[in-house]
């Protein structure tokens, strides 16, 4: 690894991979398809890995979050996703909630006793989050929420949702307020959505769900800033998730090409295969360096919008290509449902879409060029 990591950071990587290999992989395999695996979340809590996302000092460093996600992704994409979603769902509460709200939810989320979710996307508004339509209507004591959220990770099973609703009509992103909504709130229902990957995603329907000022995250009409602060922290680590998958696919390809014989010699001795392996390794390392650079810039307090967008853009696209190339090197063997690459092939597609599509990242980079 060509990036200069501290001994503590290297120990964090080793710890995460060891815990994943020793226990999390088996627990993940026992989970149901497309629903929250509460045993896995609890194991992440009892292992102490979730506590690293919610350190006593406050916000996790972007670099540590990236290292955790990359390390877990190399061993278990389910464990990686479960950890990341706890952070994504709960960080709006941690960053912008009243002290009582933070005390109610964050310790439970960090221990793996409560499941959190980030509820921003809507049926007609994914990338254009500032145009969302879920309404918060005043009722004298607070508001009632009316509308629908969809493609929400951990829905409909979460215990608490960070929900973004419109409190001022016609104000675009400046008219959105964030609320912490318990999963058992009256008027809140939901259903799971089955994806091509076994990812827990669902739809939420709000039929007059009551919320008050004690549940508000940040200021009224300041919810979009709450959402963006959370996404800015987690965006580089989406790239780290992709790097972890790319590295796992590369490792599988190197092993297979070094053992499999074809036409009288090892696969790695065929020029077509060796050329592919070289390109896979280069793209994986380039993605890793972009991710680490973006995370380091954020931790130093430097402007990291362009770096974070580049990291997510390049890493997710590179991972898709590396995983596909590894499948090609393995041939039909990798198409068997039980093969690790079949699992990676399904999982690697989504990061190019969520938390800002590839196209949105390119728009952000281009916009930043003119600042």
PyMOL commands that set and color helices and strands:
alter all, ss='L'
color gray80, all
select helices_A, chain A and resi 7-29+38-46+49-53+62-75+77-96+99-110+129-131+172-175+213-215+223-259+267-269+271-299+305-335+340-347+350-352+358-369
alter helices_A, ss='H'
color red, helices_A
select strands_A, chain A and resi 116-119+135-138+143-153+160-166+176-182+188-192+201-211+216-217+261-262+265-266
alter strands_A, ss='S'
color yellow, strands_A
deselect
rebuild
show_as cartoon
